[in-house]
């Protein structure tokens, strides 16, 4: 056991175990995670200590993130890559007290008040993106909802918040995809290459384009630090939002819940976040040798907090925790994390999701096919959502719980 856990320290530099996970079909990965969850709230595995229980996950989320000091010791090669240096100094990988001012600066731009002020822009943007989806369906009879709407919506929001002209939205979309794919356990070399290139392009863009916004001005003063924070913001916002929107639409098609009132839509969004939140797991590390339940965790070893499984803990969400039931007490779900590293973008994502559901209600019904995935193991990152028109709402075709992965 100790040998396997110790090996987890360098897991991201010796990715043979994680590489096997990357090669699994998404449904097979979910079955593996579910099987691990049935082993108890703490599981000793080849990946390290997995935390699968709800209360146990809350406690584990208080452990430190794998910051620059940890990376210098256990994955120095990662820091030598431009994207590794960027992400190691981003809000995602900062521990207290360094992360507090960065969180405060970025959180102000995605707070409930800020989201309310963005409401008109969000409504126009969502309507425009679905207009483009409808136009493609009229022209071709089929289209991809991810590229035309679900990925584009948060990408345009990013451009707006960062003061980047919309004419550059495709460049920004390429950067966000690159940053998201490398922010995974043991990403393949091609993802590192793409992210390194994107990091260099972003730095040059922010230096030379004159892009300006309150968010950019509130980031760190030095240009290099600025681009690191923006790289994190782009990677964390667009891909997770697009993933959730795709799963939300497929789930709504399958379950056909009532969406007339704000209370109904909120219940649907919260339950979809609990069952199909965009983040499967996050990592922490043990600062000293410790025991998590029956598992002895060596000092500085990785701990994998399985949010996907914690949100299905029957001790918290009832014996039917794996079933769809809007209206249950899902506000406690850990989809946005917990504690000092909770996701600051939750209000922005929930606001967009509510407006998307409202927009769907005013349009002819869509027929969503199987979600195509990018192959990440720590997130539900999506690649495409084939879409057609359905002649009647009753014709919606349910999708499998975890559809195939695009190769």
N, C-alpha and C positions, 0 to 999 in steps of 0.2 A: 504493500500500500504506500509506504513512504517513498519508495523508489518511483512509483508512478506519479505521485504528487510532486516530487522534486523535479521530475522531468517536465512538469507543466510550466516551470519557470521559463524554459526556453522553447515553449511550444510554438510561439510565433516565429521562431527562427528555424525550428526543425518541424515542419508542418506535415509530416507524413500522416499523423492521425487525423488532423483536420482536413487534409487533402482527400482522405477517404470520405469524409462527410460531404465535401464539395461535390463529389462524384455521385452521391446518392440522389435519387429522385426526391423532389420535395415531400411527397407523401411518405416515402420511406424515412426521411429525416424526422417528420412529425411523429411517425410511429415509434421511432427510436426514442425520441424525447418523452413520449407518453409512457413508454415502458420504463424508462429511468424514473419518471415521476412516481410510478407505482412502487418503487423500491424504498420510498420514504422521503422525508423532507431534506435529508442530506444524503448524497450518494458519492461514494468514492469511485472514480472512473479513470479511464486512460487520459481524459482531458484535464483532470484535477478534481477538486471538490465541487460537485454540482449542488446548488441550493435550489430545491424545487417547491418547498412549502411556502405559504404566504407569509406567516409571521417570521419565519426564518429568513425569508428574502428581505423583509423590511430591515431586519437587524444586519444582514450582510451588506446591504446597500450603504450602510454607514462606514464600511471599511474604505481605505484609501483607493483612489484610482491609480492606474499604472502610469505615474507621472514621469518626467524626464529623468529623475534620479533613478527610478526603477529601471527605465529603459536603458540608461547608460550601463547598468550593471548586467542586465540579462538579455538585451537585444540591441547592442551597440550598432550593428549593421543597419538597423531600421532608422536610427538617428542620422546616419550618413546619407540617407536618401532625402531629397528636398521635401517630399511630402511628409516623411517622418519627423523632420525638424519642424515643419509647419504644425502638424497635429499635436506634437508633444507640448507645444506652448499654447495650444488653444484652450478654450474654456473647458472642453471635454476632458482634458487630461491635466487639469490643475487641481491641486488640493488646497484646503484652507491654509493660510489666509490669502494666498495669492489669487484664488479664483473669485473672491467676493467682488472686487471692483469691476472685473470683466463681466460677471453675471449681471451686476446691477446696471451697467451701461447698456447691455444688449436687451435685458428684460424690459427696460422702459419702453422699447419700441414695439413690443409684442404683448404688452399688458392688456387687461380687459378694457381700460380706457382707450388705449391706442387702437385696439381692434374695433372698438365702436367708431372711432374717427375714420377708420379704414373702410367702414361698411359700404359706402357708396362706390368706392373704387373696387372693392371685392365683388360687389353685385354686377357692375359693368364688366369686369374681367371674366367672371364666370359665365355670364350671358354670351359674351363674345366668343369664348372658347367653345361653348356648346353650339353656337351658331355655326362655327367652323366644322364641328363634328357633323351637324345636320347637313351642311352643304356637301361634305364628302360622301355621306350616305346617299344623298340624292344623286350625286354624280356617278358613284361607283357601286352603290348597293351594300357596301361594307366599309368599315373603317376601324382604326385603332383608337379607342377612347383614351388610352394613356398618353400617346404622343400628341393628340389634338386637343385634349382637355385636361386630364387628371394630372399629368406632369407639367403641363404648360401653365396651369393656374398658379401653383406655388412658385414656379419659376418667374412668372411675370410679377408676382408679389415681391420676390427677391429683388428684381430689377427696380421696382418702385421704391422699396425701402433703402436701397443702396444708391439711388440716383443714377442708375445705369440706363442709357437709352434703350427703348424696346427694340430698336433695330439690331441690337447686340444680343437679343434673347437666345438665339441658337448657340452662340458662343458660351453664354452663361450656362445653358442647359448641358453642354458637353462637359464643362468644368464640374458641375454638380454631380453628374453621373460618375465621373472619374474619382472625385473625392469620396463619394459614397461607397463605391465598390472596393476601394482600398481600406476603408474603415471597417474591416471584417477580420475574422480570425484566419490567419495564414492565407492572405489573398495570393493568387497566382502572379508570377512575374509580370505578365502583360498588364495587370491592373496597376502595379507599381509604376511601370513605364508611363502609362497614360496619366496617372496622378502626378508624377514628377513633372511631366510636360505641362499639365494644367496649372500646377503651382507656379511654375516659372512664368507662364503666360499671364496668370492673374496678377502676379507682382508687377510685371511690366505694364499691364493694363491700368492698374490703380496708380502707378507712377506717372504714366504718360497721357491718359485719356482725359483727366480732369473730372472724372466722376466724383460727385459730392452729394452728401446727404447728412442729416443729423446723426444717423447711425455711424457713418464713416467717421465723422468728426468726433464722436464719442468713443471710438476705439482708441487703442494706444497710439501715442503720438508718432512713434517711429514707423516709417513705411513698411518695414519688414514685419513688425509686430501687427500692423494693421492688416496686411494681407493674410497673416496666419488666422486671425480671428474671423475674417470674412470667408476664408476657405472653410473653416468649421461651420459657419452659419449656412453657407450654401449647401454643403454636404449633408448637414443635419436636417435642414428644413424641407427641401424639395423632394428628396427620395422617400423619406418617411411619410410625408403627406400624400404623395401620389400612391404609395403602397396602400395606405389606409383607405383612401378614396375608392380605389379599385375593389378592395375587399368589402367595403361598405355597400357599393352598388350591387355586387354579386349577391351579398347577403340579403339586401332589400328585395332583389328580384326573386330570390328563393323563398323568403319568408312572407313577403307581401304585407308588411306591417302598416298600420295607419300612420300617416304623416301629416295630418291636417293641422295640428297644433304644435306650438313650440315645445310643450311638455312631452308630446309623443315623439317628436324628432329627437329631443335630448335623450330620452330613454333608449331610443334605437342607437344613437351615436355612442352612448356610454356602454351599451351591451356589445356593440361591434368592437369597440376599443378593448373591452375585456377579453373577448374571444379571439380577436384577430388584430390586435395591436401590431404596429409595424416592426417593433423590436422584439426579437425572440429571447435574447440574452444579453447581459452586459457583464463586464469583468471587473473584479476588484482584486486586491492582494492582501494577504495576511501580514501586518507589520511585524508581528512576532509569532513564534510558534504558538498555536492555539488549537483548541478542539471545538469543532462544529458538530454538535451532536456526537455520534460515534466516530467521526472522522478526525484523525489527527492531521492537522495542516501545518507543514513546516513553514518557518518564517519566510516571508517574501514569495510564497507560492501563490499561483493564480487561484481565484475563486470565481466560478461561473454562476451568476445569479440568473436563473431561468424564469424570466417574467412570464413567458408563455404558459409555463406550468403553474406558477404561483397564482395566476389569475383563474386557474381551474381547481384550486384547492377546495375539496368538498367540506373541509372543516370551517371554511369561511363563507363559501357561496352555496352551500347546500349539496345534497346528494346528486342533484341534477346540474352540477356546476359546469359540465361540458355541453349543456344544452342551451339553446337560444331562448331567452326569457326576458325581454325588455321590461324594465320596471323593478327588477330586483335591485338590491343595494350595491350597485356597481361603481359608485363614486369612490369606493375604496380600492378599486383595481390599481395595479402597479404598472400600467401601460406607460405612464410618464415617469416611472421611477419613484423614488421616495427620499425625503430628507434633503440634505444640502445640495445634492446633484440632480434634483428632479428637473424635468424638462421645462424650460422657460417658455417654450413655444406652444404649450397646450391650448391656451386660449385662442391663438391664431388658427390652429388646426381645427378646433371645435367650431369656431365661427365660420370657417370656410366650408366645413362639412354640412353645417346647418343650411347655408345658402345654396349649396349644391343640391341638397334634398328638396329645397323649395323650387329650385330651377327645374328639377326633374318632374315635379308635379305639374308644371305648366307646359310640358312638351309631350308630343306623342311618345308612347312607350318605346324603350330600347330593348334589344335582346342581346344580352352579354354572353359571350362564350367562355372558354377556359382561360384563366389567367396564365400568362407566360412569365416565368421568373428569371432573374438574372443569375441565380446560383449561389447567392450569399448564404452563409449559415447562421449569422447572428441577427439578420433582419429578413423580413418578407419582401425584399426589394423586387419590384415588378418591372417587366420589360414591355408587355403589351396586354391589351384586353380587347380581343376581337369583338366588334359590335355591328349589329344590323338592326333594322326596324322590325318590330313584331306587330302584326296586325291587330292584336288585342292583348291586354295585360295578362290574360289567362294563358297566353302562348309562351310566356317566358320559360325558358328552359333552365332548370337548376344546373349549377355547375358542381363538380365534385368538391369535396371539402378542401383538398389540396391538389389542384390540377397539375398538369405536366409542366416541366421546365423546358424553356427554349434552349437549344444547344447552339 
